[in-house]
Amino acid sequence: MQLLSSSAILLDAVARAGSFRRAAEALNMSASAINRQILNMEADIGLPLLERLPRGVRPTPIGERLLADIRRWRREQALAEGQLRELTGQRRGAVSIGATECFSTAVLPDIIRALWQYHSGVEASVQIASTEELVRRLVAKELDLALVFNPPARFAADIVFRLKLRPGLVMAANHPLAGSRNLRLANCLRHGFVLPDSSVRIHEFIESAFREAHIEVVSPLKSNSIAMLKSMLRNAELMAILSIFDVQTELAHGELAFLKIEDSKLEREELVIAVPSNRRPSPAAQAAIALLRGALTDIASTQSMTENVS
């Protein structure tokens, strides 16, 4: 079922490729044929849609506006086609899930396997991105649902699940403090901290906690890679402050320990499952949401670090 004109599809392909030649190679067409169709489209509209440059093309402002509409129409067409296939029994549904990196190895694989087990035939798409990018894709209705940490106050999406949880101390399983109870930040300073840098959402929570506790920390390493921080913890008497969801795989393998900070000034992070506003989740998306609610609540409650589950 093709509701968009071939010219509109070609315009999108050329804009994404950045040149007629690269688009032609991808589509197995001649560059001149593609150019001719787009020239006819520009003639019909009476406005230029692409700026022809010495080394490629770029959309004009009018072209950008039209491309945004074309891409939205293509997403809506794909959604309609999927719904029709579900109604005719040709497919058991599809779901596109967005999440941050920490869910890619520990939570989402189990959720996808459960979906396949209880809802055979479901087609799943998982996109891993930053919180900012997930918010953008969700608002643009490019995702069916997303797991988002600390969403912006003005969030043009519907929140169907909310969990507040406090980060904890993470260290090697054989760290001298790994078996401790009633840990305070001040007790940990001699061991040193590796910390997420300012590009990671949890950074501001950690900085605020140290300020509130009147503690000045000089970290030997800051990084935007949680994986690197965890790797540094395995063979050193260092510590980190991370979310319980950052270390699920390592906890399961007995490599790291996750401890509550008794006198923590750390604010609780907010984790939400959000869906596009004004769009009812498909049966496959509803099934994924139900599985995620259960899994996230179980993980968080095991550590007794939560409040306000809804």
N, C-alpha and C positions, 0 to 999 in steps of 0.2 A: 504494500500500500504506500503510494508516494503522493503526498499532498503538496509538497513544495516543488516548485519548478526546478528543472535541471540547472538553469542559470543561477538560481539562488544557491543551490548546493555547490556549484562550481566557484561562485564568489567566496563562499566560506572556505573552500579548500585552498584557493589561491591566497587568501588572507592568512590562513594558518601556516601555509608553506613559505610565504614570503616572496614567492616568485612564480611566474607562469611555468618555468621549466621544471621546478621541483614538484609543483602540483601535477604537471603532465606526467612526470615519471611515476608518481604515486597512483594516478588514476589510469595509467596506460592509455593516454590520449595524446594528441599533438598539442603543443603549446599554442599554435595559431588557432586551432579550433576552439580552445578554451577562451582565448582572448576575443575571438569573434563573438562568442555568445555573451560575454560580459560587455563588450562594446554595444551590442544590440540592447542589452538590459539598460545600460547608461543612456542610450538614445531614447528608449521608451520613457525613462524617468525624467530625462532632460537635465541630469546632473552627473558629474563625475563621481564614481564610487571608489576608484583606486587611483593613487598617485603613482605614475610610472617613473621609476628612478633608474639611474645607470646600473645599479646592482640589485634589482628586485622591485617590489611594489610595497606600498603600505596604504591602508584605507584612508580616505578623506574623512573629515568629520561626519559628513552625510553617510559615507560608507560604514563608519563605525556604528552609527545609529541603526542602520539597516541590518548590519551583521548581528547586533545584539538581539534584534527581533527574530532574525532567521534562526539563531541558535536556540532562542526560547521556543520557537515553533517546532524545531527539531526535537527538543526535549519533550514537549507536549505530545508530539506525534508518537515518539517512542513509548511514552506512557500509555497513550490510547491503544497502540498496537498490542502492548503487553496485556492490558485489561481485556481486549477482545480475545486474545489467545486464551486467557484464563477462563472467560465465559464459554468459549467453544471447547474447552478441555484440552487444548493443544499444549498448554503449559501450566504448571502448578504455581506459577508466580515468580517474581523477581524482587530483589531488594538491594539497594545500594546503601552502604554504611560508611560513614566517615568517622575517623578516630585519630587520636594522637599516637605517637610511636609506642608508648608504653603498653597499649592494648594489642599490639600486632603479634606478640609471641605467646601471651599467657591467657588472655580472655577471649578474644575474637576467634581463634582457631577452634576452641571448644564450642562456641556459639554456632559457628558455621557447621560443624559436624553434627550438632544437635538438630539444627534446621534440616539438614539432609536426612537425618534419621527419622524425624517425626513428620517431615513435610517433603517427601521425596519429589524430586523434579524442580525444586526451587533453585533459581539461578542467583548467585550472590556476587556482588561487586564490593570490594573493600578499598577505600581510598585513605591513605595515611597522609596527614598534613598537619600544619600548625593550627593552633586555635583560631587565629585570625583568618586563615584560609578556609577552615571548616565553616566558620560563621558565614563567610562570603558565599561559599558553595551552597550552604543550606538556604540562605535567603534567596539565592538565585534559583532555588528548587532543582539543583543538580544532584542532590542527595535525598534519599527517603528518610534518613535519620542520621544523627551524629552524636557521638560522645564528646562533650565539650567541657573542659575545665575552666572554671571562673569566667563564664560568658560575660560580655559587656552588659552594662545596666540596661541599655536600650537594645534589646535583642529582638529583631523582627522574625521570631519563630515561636512555635508553641512548645513549652516544656512539659513533657509527659512523665518525667521522673527526676527527682532531685535528691542528692545525697551530700551531706556536709561532713567532712572528715579532716582530721588534723594530721599533718605530716609527722614523721617520726625519725628517730636516729637509725641510720643504716651503717653497718660495719661488717667485717668478715666474721664468719661463724666462730672462729677461734680467737677473736679479739679479746683482750683482757676484760673488757666491760660487757661482753656479749651475754653473760648470764646475770647481769646486774638488774636490780629493781630500784625504783624511785630515783632514776637518773635525772640530774639537773644539768642545764647547759654549762654552768660554771665548773662542774665536775669533769667535763669532757675536753676542756680547752687544751690541756697538755698533750692530747693525742693529735690535734690538728684536724681541720676540716677541708675537704674538697667540696666546691660549691657550684651549683648551676650559675651561669652568668646572667646578665640582665636581660638577655633575649628570651629566657625561659620564664614562664609565668610564675613559677613557685619562688623565684628569686626575691621578689618584693616582699613575700611573706617571711622569708628567712631574714632579710635585712631588717625588717620591722621588729622581729623577735629579738634580735641581738641588741637593737637600740633600746627596746623596752627593758631588757635585762641589764642595760648599761655594760655591755660586753663588746670589746673591740676585737674583731677576729681578722687576722692576716692569713688568708688562704694561700697555700702553695700552688693551688691549681683551681682555675675557674674554667668552665667549658659549657658550650651549648649542647654537648653530647652527653646525655644521661648514661649511655652505654660506656663511654670512656670513664666517667666518674665511678661507675660500678666496677669496672675493671681495675681501677687504681685501688679500690678498697680491698680486693681479694688478697693482696700480698703485702699489706702495710698496716700499721696501726693508725690508720686514718679513719675519719668518720664523714658521713654526709647526712644531710637532711633532705628526705625525699618522700614521695607519696608511696603508700602501700602498693599501689598499682604499678609503680616503677620497678618493683623487685619481686613480682610473683614467681617468675621462673627461677630466680636464684634462691628464693626461700624454699621452693619445692625440691630443689637439688641440694639443699643444705649448705649452700655456699656463703650466704649472707644472713645476718640477723636484723630484725626490725624491732626497735624498742620504743615504747612510749616515753615522752619527755614529761616528767611529773609536774614541773613548775613552768610548763611551756607558756610563753607569751605568743606562740604561733597562732595566728588566726586560722580558722578552719577553711580549707579550700572547698569550693562547691563544684561538684560533678553533676552534670545534667545529661539526660537523653532528650534531644530536641528534634522536632519534625517541622517541615515547612508549614507556615501558617496558612490557614484556609484550604488545607488539603487533607482529606481523610487518608490515613495510612492504609496501604493495601493489606490484604490478609497476610502476605509474606512479611511485610514490615511489622505488623502487629505481633506476629509470632516471634520475630527477632527481638522486639521490645520486651516482650514477656520473659524471654530467656535471659536477656541482659539484666533486667530488673532483679531477677533471682540471683544471678551470678555475682553481680556487683554488691548486693546487700549481704550475701553470704561471706564474701571476701572481707568486706569492711567490718562486719559484726564480729568476725573471728578475732580481729585485733582490738576490738572495743575502742575504736578511735572515732566513732561516728555520732552524729545526732541529726535529727530532722530528716529522716528517710520518708519520702513521699512518692 
